[in-house]
């Protein structure tokens, strides 16, 4: 394995930011650390970079222990959220910085800087100062600066979150293309699930200093390992079961389950006479363009369903029968959320 | 993509057991700590030790003798009462002035703001000198109107110290009043609060910590002030002048040390309380605050301007009268213009002014290097080493100049001390000034270093730069305007200070501010005025020059902080 994390623990005073995190990353992979704020994803990235020193655990890169290697000797490229370009240097000087630290020859540096600038399509900005660039351009320069010294890994700490939506989308695609083209192993921290799902080969979903689940976007969405994952990635109705049954309808093989989950778009409408029909009453109906989202009062609780397109005649109070296809049900573990 | 950008371990990336950065950090920490121990802690320790040395061995003899003497109670109560009264008056006057500057739409703010800072740029006894030119026995008022006003003593010291400490209080209170959340005032307005209630319930709570902080700062300045009581106090003795009398007048070093310790206690307490209070102040302004823009209100603005004009007039008059007096034949008897006081037909002539400039330049240079490196190093260190170092760096704020100066005699006028060689040199004067004002310079440096986002350090580190590389390539270039203002700060303080260096000068290392005192003592008030005017001219010229330099090089910093 290219990068191996084994039992990483990091505390800040009484707060345990990382509680025994283990993870493997393959060479050339693009991994996203996803989770709510305070889940430890940034601390984990900073521990890999060497900017935080974990209290316990080991970080192996190509089988070599990194604990004793200070950050500046790890040869990782890091892109921070914002404001990390040195304001007193031109774009070209910023790009050359890491190369100068490594004692490159002047001619090599010039060549490399020009090449990195063209890679992020900012060739004509070499002599500008960071404050003369837009936020998106600054982050592209930061990316080029991180990649210039041929880092062994690229670490991105919420690189897009300070940008506005349109620039964010553009740059997201650009990062992905660049990473594919260069084949550099990359870890990106984000709190935006769409971003993670779009860009990552694998998503590491974190909560409370622990890893909840590791997998592709499809894995997390279709086979959430816990209630937390189910609730964080997309929407999920969590229904309490009594003896394997909900609202009088029993599901085979669910006798031992306490709760069961179903995605809003997997709930189907049916006639009240249908054998599995669950009777509900419309509480609220919102038309969102591609779907209509309906909140139903059902079995003493609430359920949200999404119907394709515009569905009329769903005035509050009107009855609506639904069925839950057994193959769309998720067995969920984990505490209440 | 033909170029293989794929990562390869950089040649230098060998993991090493002894990280050069750790070593560099420890070496730097030692380099910062050692001079502080030598030039701050050692002198204070010496003074403490000497206060216990009696002819019959170590003991409380000096204290018992001094405390049971008749003078002790008088001098102590003189000091405390003068300080309390001057502090109360200063804070009230400065609050009103800062309020007018920050919260009204009056005109003339730039001019008033500049005049308010004037006392900072004059030798610390100029206020007393100016008051005497106006109200003294040979002052223009008593001479022309035959009034028997006796300004010497208590009220003279109070007025002089109010004017002397005014800019310090004004700067703190102006900062406290500068920021305000308009939404709070709008809410109070909509709830029906009148102007007085708004002031009491919104303005006062938000500026409470500023007032407390300013009070303790002014308290420290007044109780440790030496120049003004010396000039205008007559036989009204305070602790600072008492130290001088004991040491210079009676060569009674043990007693001087005792009075020094007595002065050290309230001054240090005031500084500790001030630090404690400002740490407990909370951020009044949140990110979403709407800034308060003072709205024009003809009546209020006119009253504010009248008030600000009166205060400015008082400050400018006292300083101005000194300048005018330096240009007349014999104030107040012969008011014909004359340059005769600028011939400096005294011992050493104009020499002390050049000495002062030289010492001040040296202090500026040393001060810049020491405080900026100190601030950078403290930020890099782990709190376990960083916190004691920080404490040591701000400790000089609690040490009165008279005490520090006396401590330098005890510590360095001692052949056993290897640093004895610098005793009596210009270097010890520069060093004494640096460590006298170390806390303020260090805090300016810390503030500007803190403003550099941590990400710059981290970005530099992950790109492969070491501690020193980051310092010289990134940190220092970003904060250089602040570094320049720190240099200016040390230069100006060194030009005008009196209290610490008064014990350290020799006939061949006479300083301008001390000359002013000596000339005044010997009855040459007009020459003292001329010397003061020269000091002020040098200070103002240097401020102007640096301001131009900063503007020319595009720096955003201002030397008037």
Interface residues (C-beta under 8 A of the other chain):
Chain A: X49 X50 X51 X64 X65 X66 X68 X69 X70 X71 X72 X73 X74 X75 X76 X77 X78 X80 X81 X82 X83 X84 X85 X86 X87 X88 X97 X98 X101 X102 X103 X115 X142 X145 X146 X147 X149 X150 X151 X152 X153 X155 X181 X182 X183 X184 X185
Chain B: X1 X3 X5 X6 X7 X8 X9 X10 X11 X12 X13 X14 X15 X16 X17 X19 X21 X453 X455 X456 X458 X459 X460 X461 X462 X463 X464 X465 X466 X469 X473 X474 X477 X478
